[in-house]
Amino acid sequence: MSTSTSKLIRGATGDWEVVIGLEVHAQVTSHAKLFSGASTEFGGAPNAHVSLVDAAMPGMLPVINEECVKQAVRTGLGLNARINLRSVFDRKNYFYPDLPQGYQISQFKSPIVGEGEVVVDVPDGETVTIGIERLHLEQDAGKSIHDQHPSMSYVDLNRSGVALMEIVSRPDLRSSEEAKAYVTKLRSILRYLGTCDGDMEKGSLRADVNVSVRKPGDPLGTRCEIKNVNSIRFIGQAIEHEARRQIDILEEGGSIVQETRLFDPDRGETRSMRSKEEAHDYRYFPDPDLLPLEFDQAYVDELKAHLPELPDDKKARFARDFALSGYDASVLVAERATAEFFEAVAKGRDAKAAANWVINELTGRLNKEGKEISSSPVSSGQLGAILDLVHEQTISGKIAKDLFEIVWTEGGDPRALVEARGLKQVTDVGAIERMIDEIVAANPDKALQAKEKPAVIGWFVGQVMKSSGGKANPQAVNDLLKRKLGI
């Protein structure tokens, strides 16, 4: 995979290429855990959602949750991946206080989902295809809590046994920007499918980031793995710091030690956690309590038939049916709720105007106040009514923004608000002409200047709009000014 020079990192001895692979852990959206009936609800009291299976009590046997299997297959289909009709659950042996069994039930040689791909739009306008190596199902561990007691650690097993999908990419990423765009796109796909809520603050989506560097064209370098990064911004920062750290070591004549590292967001740096040997140290073997997971192609086809329209297909449709630019379509389909809101506003209206309002006014205000579109104070019906009022020339564009602010803070029917508050656009030519005459008479030098530089008419338009409180019809203002000023 070739790398553009813009993605190379400048070092003292020349250019370096960063090679990145991501292992994304996505919590499966399901009411019960992977092998027990315990709740997966977030935020319960410590150890409130723990069954005897999750606590690894003697004699307890795991029973597969079919909904988690369906969610993994749906995700595989959304990643354009091969669905394996036969897969095997393995025991991955390692010892840690929050892993009650002393092993994790995962999948090793025979995962439920094989190779796939994700097409990613990078901020510089480039489109890159990132290979997916596999997706496998596994159970999450519990959580160790170290800050509740001066000399002891506590263990909360609420998360123990929760179903995870580990989505492993190929080392196809070549910059922090690509990595961030990839996780953003992957999160979007999962949320469209409803297979993971993608809430990184709650730990529903987190990534292990594998980073190595090399001189362009050289074999792959030794990689270091940065564990459990739970923010897209932190993923970018971790990659940039780790790549620079490795380059500095190599340029000073040192060598990279394969190890597991943690990212410290306060310092913006990675630090060593433990040495990392090869995966065979986990001593995988098939779980004797679980039969191989088998289903037929008809099962897969039935799940595929009920998949929602995914981001790439929706983007293509928006560009085709609404004549939107690639950028506008990408922004609108990034979140399913935003795409649905836009479609409701655009139905029967100017789609470009609807896109501008949703992207700039609505999304901008939502971001400013930290709100999701699902909790927007302005509904799609209210925004549509504002667009209708502009289209009918009942209100001007400026008044439309004032009306949006009123609806946002107070609610109400836009049409009724326009009537009640006297916001209708002034289309009376005589009234507009009187305003123009007053402004031209007060600014004779500007009037003379406008005859030599027609662009100055913009100043007069601004003054008339200001005088009318934004209610004057802009087209009428322009036409009258040109006649009055002899332009």
Secondary structure as a PSIPRED ss2 file (coil, helix, strand):
# PSIPRED VFORMAT (PSIPRED V4.0)

   1 M C   1.000  0.000  0.000
   2 S C   1.000  0.000  0.000
   3 T C   1.000  0.000  0.000
   4 S C   1.000  0.000  0.000
   5 T H   0.000  1.000  0.000
   6 S H   0.000  1.000  0.000
   7 K H   0.000  1.000  0.000
   8 L C   1.000  0.000  0.000
   9 I E   0.000  0.000  1.000
  10 R E   0.000  0.000  1.000
  11 G E   0.000  0.000  1.000
  12 A C   1.000  0.000  0.000
  13 T C   1.000  0.000  0.000
  14 G E   0.000  0.000  1.000
  15 D E   0.000  0.000  1.000
  16 W E   0.000  0.000  1.000
  17 E E   0.000  0.000  1.000
  18 V E   0.000  0.000  1.000
  19 V E   0.000  0.000  1.000
  20 I E   0.000  0.000  1.000
  21 G E   0.000  0.000  1.000
  22 L E   0.000  0.000  1.000
  23 E E   0.000  0.000  1.000
  24 V E   0.000  0.000  1.000
  25 H E   0.000  0.000  1.000
  26 A E   0.000  0.000  1.000
  27 Q E   0.000  0.000  1.000
  28 V C   1.000  0.000  0.000
  29 T C   1.000  0.000  0.000
  30 S C   1.000  0.000  0.000
  31 H C   1.000  0.000  0.000
  32 A E   0.000  0.000  1.000
  33 K C   1.000  0.000  0.000
  34 L C   1.000  0.000  0.000
  35 F C   1.000  0.000  0.000
  36 S C   1.000  0.000  0.000
  37 G C   1.000  0.000  0.000
  38 A C   1.000  0.000  0.000
  39 S E   0.000  0.000  1.000
  40 T C   1.000  0.000  0.000
  41 E C   1.000  0.000  0.000
  42 F C   1.000  0.000  0.000
  43 G C   1.000  0.000  0.000
  44 G C   1.000  0.000  0.000
  45 A C   1.000  0.000  0.000
  46 P C   1.000  0.000  0.000
  47 N C   1.000  0.000  0.000
  48 A C   1.000  0.000  0.000
  49 H C   1.000  0.000  0.000
  50 V C   1.000  0.000  0.000
  51 S C   1.000  0.000  0.000
  52 L C   1.000  0.000  0.000
  53 V C   1.000  0.000  0.000
  54 D C   1.000  0.000  0.000
  55 A C   1.000  0.000  0.000
  56 A C   1.000  0.000  0.000
  57 M C   1.000  0.000  0.000
  58 P C   1.000  0.000  0.000
  59 G C   1.000  0.000  0.000
  60 M C   1.000  0.000  0.000
  61 L C   1.000  0.000  0.000
  62 P C   1.000  0.000  0.000
  63 V C   1.000  0.000  0.000
  64 I C   1.000  0.000  0.000
  65 N C   1.000  0.000  0.000
  66 E H   0.000  1.000  0.000
  67 E H   0.000  1.000  0.000
  68 C H   0.000  1.000  0.000
  69 V H   0.000  1.000  0.000
  70 K H   0.000  1.000  0.000
  71 Q H   0.000  1.000  0.000
  72 A H   0.000  1.000  0.000
  73 V H   0.000  1.000  0.000
  74 R H   0.000  1.000  0.000
  75 T H   0.000  1.000  0.000
  76 G H   0.000  1.000  0.000
  77 L H   0.000  1.000  0.000
  78 G H   0.000  1.000  0.000
  79 L C   1.000  0.000  0.000
  80 N C   1.000  0.000  0.000
  81 A C   1.000  0.000  0.000
  82 R C   1.000  0.000  0.000
  83 I E   0.000  0.000  1.000
  84 N C   1.000  0.000  0.000
  85 L C   1.000  0.000  0.000
  86 R E   0.000  0.000  1.000
  87 S E   0.000  0.000  1.000
  88 V C   1.000  0.000  0.000
  89 F C   1.000  0.000  0.000
  90 D E   0.000  0.000  1.000
  91 R E   0.000  0.000  1.000
  92 K E   0.000  0.000  1.000
  93 N E   0.000  0.000  1.000
  94 Y C   1.000  0.000  0.000
  95 F C   1.000  0.000  0.000
  96 Y C   1.000  0.000  0.000
  97 P C   1.000  0.000  0.000
  98 D C   1.000  0.000  0.000
  99 L C   1.000  0.000  0.000
 100 P C   1.000  0.000  0.000
 101 Q C   1.000  0.000  0.000
 102 G C   1.000  0.000  0.000
 103 Y E   0.000  0.000  1.000
 104 Q E   0.000  0.000  1.000
 105 I E   0.000  0.000  1.000
 106 S E   0.000  0.000  1.000
 107 Q C   1.000  0.000  0.000
 108 F C   1.000  0.000  0.000
 109 K C   1.000  0.000  0.000
 110 S C   1.000  0.000  0.000
 111 P C   1.000  0.000  0.000
 112 I C   1.000  0.000  0.000
 113 V E   0.000  0.000  1.000
 114 G C   1.000  0.000  0.000
 115 E C   1.000  0.000  0.000
 116 G E   0.000  0.000  1.000
 117 E E   0.000  0.000  1.000
 118 V E   0.000  0.000  1.000
 119 V E   0.000  0.000  1.000
 120 V E   0.000  0.000  1.000
 121 D E   0.000  0.000  1.000
 122 V C   1.000  0.000  0.000
 123 P C   1.000  0.000  0.000
 124 D C   1.000  0.000  0.000
 125 G C   1.000  0.000  0.000
 126 E C   1.000  0.000  0.000
 127 T E   0.000  0.000  1.000
 128 V E   0.000  0.000  1.000
 129 T E   0.000  0.000  1.000
 130 I E   0.000  0.000  1.000
 131 G E   0.000  0.000  1.000
 132 I E   0.000  0.000  1.000
 133 E E   0.000  0.000  1.000
 134 R E   0.000  0.000  1.000
 135 L E   0.000  0.000  1.000
 136 H E   0.000  0.000  1.000
 137 L E   0.000  0.000  1.000
 138 E E   0.000  0.000  1.000
 139 Q E   0.000  0.000  1.000
 140 D C   1.000  0.000  0.000
 141 A C   1.000  0.000  0.000
 142 G C   1.000  0.000  0.000
 143 K E   0.000  0.000  1.000
 144 S E   0.000  0.000  1.000
 145 I E   0.000  0.000  1.000
 146 H C   1.000  0.000  0.000
 147 D C   1.000  0.000  0.000
 148 Q C   1.000  0.000  0.000
 149 H C   1.000  0.000  0.000
 150 P C   1.000  0.000  0.000
 151 S C   1.000  0.000  0.000
 152 M C   1.000  0.000  0.000
 153 S C   1.000  0.000  0.000
 154 Y E   0.000  0.000  1.000
 155 V E   0.000  0.000  1.000
 156 D E   0.000  0.000  1.000
 157 L C   1.000  0.000  0.000
 158 N C   1.000  0.000  0.000
 159 R C   1.000  0.000  0.000
 160 S C   1.000  0.000  0.000
 161 G C   1.000  0.000  0.000
 162 V C   1.000  0.000  0.000
 163 A E   0.000  0.000  1.000
 164 L E   0.000  0.000  1.000
 165 M E   0.000  0.000  1.000
 166 E E   0.000  0.000  1.000
 167 I E   0.000  0.000  1.000
 168 V E   0.000  0.000  1.000
 169 S E   0.000  0.000  1.000
 170 R C   1.000  0.000  0.000
 171 P C   1.000  0.000  0.000
 172 D C   1.000  0.000  0.000
 173 L E   0.000  0.000  1.000
 174 R C   1.000  0.000  0.000
 175 S C   1.000  0.000  0.000
 176 S H   0.000  1.000  0.000
 177 E H   0.000  1.000  0.000
 178 E H   0.000  1.000  0.000
 179 A H   0.000  1.000  0.000
 180 K H   0.000  1.000  0.000
 181 A H   0.000  1.000  0.000
 182 Y H   0.000  1.000  0.000
 183 V H   0.000  1.000  0.000
 184 T H   0.000  1.000  0.000
 185 K H   0.000  1.000  0.000
 186 L H   0.000  1.000  0.000
 187 R H   0.000  1.000  0.000
 188 S H   0.000  1.000  0.000
 189 I H   0.000  1.000  0.000
 190 L H   0.000  1.000  0.000
 191 R H   0.000  1.000  0.000
 192 Y H   0.000  1.000  0.000
 193 L H   0.000  1.000  0.000
 194 G C   1.000  0.000  0.000
 195 T C   1.000  0.000  0.000
 196 C C   1.000  0.000  0.000
 197 D C   1.000  0.000  0.000
 198 G C   1.000  0.000  0.000
 199 D C   1.000  0.000  0.000
 200 M C   1.000  0.000  0.000
 201 E C   1.000  0.000  0.000
 202 K C   1.000  0.000  0.000
 203 G C   1.000  0.000  0.000
 204 S C   1.000  0.000  0.000
 205 L E   0.000  0.000  1.000
 206 R E   0.000  0.000  1.000
 207 A E   0.000  0.000  1.000
 208 D E   0.000  0.000  1.000
 209 V E   0.000  0.000  1.000
 210 N E   0.000  0.000  1.000
 211 V E   0.000  0.000  1.000
 212 S E   0.000  0.000  1.000
 213 V E   0.000  0.000  1.000
 214 R E   0.000  0.000  1.000
 215 K C   1.000  0.000  0.000
 216 P C   1.000  0.000  0.000
 217 G C   1.000  0.000  0.000
 218 D C   1.000  0.000  0.000
 219 P C   1.000  0.000  0.000
 220 L C   1.000  0.000  0.000
 221 G C   1.000  0.000  0.000
 222 T C   1.000  0.000  0.000
 223 R C   1.000  0.000  0.000
 224 C E   0.000  0.000  1.000
 225 E E   0.000  0.000  1.000
 226 I E   0.000  0.000  1.000
 227 K E   0.000  0.000  1.000
 228 N E   0.000  0.000  1.000
 229 V E   0.000  0.000  1.000
 230 N C   1.000  0.000  0.000
 231 S C   1.000  0.000  0.000
 232 I H   0.000  1.000  0.000
 233 R H   0.000  1.000  0.000
 234 F H   0.000  1.000  0.000
 235 I H   0.000  1.000  0.000
 236 G H   0.000  1.000  0.000
 237 Q H   0.000  1.000  0.000
 238 A H   0.000  1.000  0.000
 239 I H   0.000  1.000  0.000
 240 E H   0.000  1.000  0.000
 241 H H   0.000  1.000  0.000
 242 E H   0.000  1.000  0.000
 243 A H   0.000  1.000  0.000
 244 R H   0.000  1.000  0.000
 245 R H   0.000  1.000  0.000
 246 Q H   0.000  1.000  0.000
 247 I H   0.000  1.000  0.000
 248 D H   0.000  1.000  0.000
 249 I H   0.000  1.000  0.000
 250 L H   0.000  1.000  0.000
 251 E H   0.000  1.000  0.000
 252 E C   1.000  0.000  0.000
 253 G C   1.000  0.000  0.000
 254 G C   1.000  0.000  0.000
 255 S C   1.000  0.000  0.000
 256 I C   1.000  0.000  0.000
 257 V C   1.000  0.000  0.000
 258 Q C   1.000  0.000  0.000
 259 E E   0.000  0.000  1.000
 260 T E   0.000  0.000  1.000
 261 R E   0.000  0.000  1.000
 262 L E   0.000  0.000  1.000
 263 F E   0.000  0.000  1.000
 264 D E   0.000  0.000  1.000
 265 P C   1.000  0.000  0.000
 266 D C   1.000  0.000  0.000
 267 R C   1.000  0.000  0.000
 268 G C   1.000  0.000  0.000
 269 E E   0.000  0.000  1.000
 270 T E   0.000  0.000  1.000
 271 R E   0.000  0.000  1.000
 272 S E   0.000  0.000  1.000
 273 M E   0.000  0.000  1.000
 274 R E   0.000  0.000  1.000
 275 S E   0.000  0.000  1.000
 276 K C   1.000  0.000  0.000
 277 E C   1.000  0.000  0.000
 278 E C   1.000  0.000  0.000
 279 A H   0.000  1.000  0.000
 280 H H   0.000  1.000  0.000
 281 D H   0.000  1.000  0.000
 282 Y H   0.000  1.000  0.000
 283 R C   1.000  0.000  0.000
 284 Y C   1.000  0.000  0.000
 285 F E   0.000  0.000  1.000
 286 P E   0.000  0.000  1.000
 287 D C   1.000  0.000  0.000
 288 P C   1.000  0.000  0.000
 289 D C   1.000  0.000  0.000
 290 L C   1.000  0.000  0.000
 291 L C   1.000  0.000  0.000
 292 P C   1.000  0.000  0.000
 293 L E   0.000  0.000  1.000
 294 E E   0.000  0.000  1.000
 295 F C   1.000  0.000  0.000
 296 D C   1.000  0.000  0.000
 297 Q H   0.000  1.000  0.000
 298 A H   0.000  1.000  0.000
 299 Y H   0.000  1.000  0.000
 300 V H   0.000  1.000  0.000
 301 D H   0.000  1.000  0.000
 302 E H   0.000  1.000  0.000
 303 L H   0.000  1.000  0.000
 304 K H   0.000  1.000  0.000
 305 A H   0.000  1.000  0.000
 306 H C   1.000  0.000  0.000
 307 L C   1.000  0.000  0.000
 308 P C   1.000  0.000  0.000
 309 E C   1.000  0.000  0.000
 310 L C   1.000  0.000  0.000
 311 P H   0.000  1.000  0.000
 312 D H   0.000  1.000  0.000
 313 D H   0.000  1.000  0.000
 314 K H   0.000  1.000  0.000
 315 K H   0.000  1.000  0.000
 316 A H   0.000  1.000  0.000
 317 R H   0.000  1.000  0.000
 318 F H   0.000  1.000  0.000
 319 A H   0.000  1.000  0.000
 320 R H   0.000  1.000  0.000
 321 D H   0.000  1.000  0.000
 322 F C   1.000  0.000  0.000
 323 A C   1.000  0.000  0.000
 324 L C   1.000  0.000  0.000
 325 S C   1.000  0.000  0.000
 326 G H   0.000  1.000  0.000
 327 Y H   0.000  1.000  0.000
 328 D H   0.000  1.000  0.000
 329 A H   0.000  1.000  0.000
 330 S H   0.000  1.000  0.000
 331 V H   0.000  1.000  0.000
 332 L H   0.000  1.000  0.000
 333 V H   0.000  1.000  0.000
 334 A C   1.000  0.000  0.000
 335 E C   1.000  0.000  0.000
 336 R H   0.000  1.000  0.000
 337 A H   0.000  1.000  0.000
 338 T H   0.000  1.000  0.000
 339 A H   0.000  1.000  0.000
 340 E H   0.000  1.000  0.000
 341 F H   0.000  1.000  0.000
 342 F H   0.000  1.000  0.000
 343 E H   0.000  1.000  0.000
 344 A H   0.000  1.000  0.000
 345 V H   0.000  1.000  0.000
 346 A H   0.000  1.000  0.000
 347 K C   1.000  0.000  0.000
 348 G C   1.000  0.000  0.000
 349 R C   1.000  0.000  0.000
 350 D C   1.000  0.000  0.000
 351 A H   0.000  1.000  0.000
 352 K H   0.000  1.000  0.000
 353 A H   0.000  1.000  0.000
 354 A H   0.000  1.000  0.000
 355 A H   0.000  1.000  0.000
 356 N H   0.000  1.000  0.000
 357 W H   0.000  1.000  0.000
 358 V H   0.000  1.000  0.000
 359 I H   0.000  1.000  0.000
 360 N H   0.000  1.000  0.000
 361 E H   0.000  1.000  0.000
 362 L H   0.000  1.000  0.000
 363 T H   0.000  1.000  0.000
 364 G H   0.000  1.000  0.000
 365 R H   0.000  1.000  0.000
 366 L H   0.000  1.000  0.000
 367 N H   0.000  1.000  0.000
 368 K H   0.000  1.000  0.000
 369 E H   0.000  1.000  0.000
 370 G C   1.000  0.000  0.000
 371 K C   1.000  0.000  0.000
 372 E C   1.000  0.000  0.000
 373 I H   0.000  1.000  0.000
 374 S H   0.000  1.000  0.000
 375 S H   0.000  1.000  0.000
 376 S C   1.000  0.000  0.000
 377 P C   1.000  0.000  0.000
 378 V C   1.000  0.000  0.000
 379 S C   1.000  0.000  0.000
 380 S H   0.000  1.000  0.000
 381 G H   0.000  1.000  0.000
 382 Q H   0.000  1.000  0.000
 383 L H   0.000  1.000  0.000
 384 G H   0.000  1.000  0.000
 385 A H   0.000  1.000  0.000
 386 I H   0.000  1.000  0.000
 387 L H   0.000  1.000  0.000
 388 D H   0.000  1.000  0.000
 389 L H   0.000  1.000  0.000
 390 V H   0.000  1.000  0.000
 391 H H   0.000  1.000  0.000
 392 E C   1.000  0.000  0.000
 393 Q C   1.000  0.000  0.000
 394 T C   1.000  0.000  0.000
 395 I C   1.000  0.000  0.000
 396 S C   1.000  0.000  0.000
 397 G H   0.000  1.000  0.000
 398 K H   0.000  1.000  0.000
 399 I H   0.000  1.000  0.000
 400 A H   0.000  1.000  0.000
 401 K H   0.000  1.000  0.000
 402 D H   0.000  1.000  0.000
 403 L H   0.000  1.000  0.000
 404 F H   0.000  1.000  0.000
 405 E H   0.000  1.000  0.000
 406 I H   0.000  1.000  0.000
 407 V H   0.000  1.000  0.000
 408 W H   0.000  1.000  0.000
 409 T H   0.000  1.000  0.000
 410 E H   0.000  1.000  0.000
 411 G C   1.000  0.000  0.000
 412 G C   1.000  0.000  0.000
 413 D C   1.000  0.000  0.000
 414 P H   0.000  1.000  0.000
 415 R H   0.000  1.000  0.000
 416 A H   0.000  1.000  0.000
 417 L H   0.000  1.000  0.000
 418 V H   0.000  1.000  0.000
 419 E H   0.000  1.000  0.000
 420 A H   0.000  1.000  0.000
 421 R C   1.000  0.000  0.000
 422 G C   1.000  0.000  0.000
 423 L C   1.000  0.000  0.000
 424 K C   1.000  0.000  0.000
 425 Q C   1.000  0.000  0.000
 426 V E   0.000  0.000  1.000
 427 T C   1.000  0.000  0.000
 428 D C   1.000  0.000  0.000
 429 V H   0.000  1.000  0.000
 430 G H   0.000  1.000  0.000
 431 A H   0.000  1.000  0.000
 432 I H   0.000  1.000  0.000
 433 E H   0.000  1.000  0.000
 434 R H   0.000  1.000  0.000
 435 M H   0.000  1.000  0.000
 436 I H   0.000  1.000  0.000
 437 D H   0.000  1.000  0.000
 438 E H   0.000  1.000  0.000
 439 I H   0.000  1.000  0.000
 440 V H   0.000  1.000  0.000
 441 A H   0.000  1.000  0.000
 442 A H   0.000  1.000  0.000
 443 N C   1.000  0.000  0.000
 444 P H   0.000  1.000  0.000
 445 D H   0.000  1.000  0.000
 446 K H   0.000  1.000  0.000
 447 A H   0.000  1.000  0.000
 448 L H   0.000  1.000  0.000
 449 Q H   0.000  1.000  0.000
 450 A H   0.000  1.000  0.000
 451 K H   0.000  1.000  0.000
 452 E H   0.000  1.000  0.000
 453 K C   1.000  0.000  0.000
 454 P H   0.000  1.000  0.000
 455 A H   0.000  1.000  0.000
 456 V H   0.000  1.000  0.000
 457 I H   0.000  1.000  0.000
 458 G H   0.000  1.000  0.000
 459 W H   0.000  1.000  0.000
 460 F H   0.000  1.000  0.000
 461 V H   0.000  1.000  0.000
 462 G H   0.000  1.000  0.000
 463 Q H   0.000  1.000  0.000
 464 V H   0.000  1.000  0.000
 465 M H   0.000  1.000  0.000
 466 K H   0.000  1.000  0.000
 467 S H   0.000  1.000  0.000
 468 S C   1.000  0.000  0.000
 469 G C   1.000  0.000  0.000
 470 G C   1.000  0.000  0.000
 471 K C   1.000  0.000  0.000
 472 A E   0.000  0.000  1.000
 473 N C   1.000  0.000  0.000
 474 P H   0.000  1.000  0.000
 475 Q H   0.000  1.000  0.000
 476 A H   0.000  1.000  0.000
 477 V H   0.000  1.000  0.000
 478 N H   0.000  1.000  0.000
 479 D H   0.000  1.000  0.000
 480 L H   0.000  1.000  0.000
 481 L H   0.000  1.000  0.000
 482 K H   0.000  1.000  0.000
 483 R H   0.000  1.000  0.000
 484 K H   0.000  1.000  0.000
 485 L H   0.000  1.000  0.000
 486 G C   1.000  0.000  0.000
 487 I C   1.000  0.000  0.000
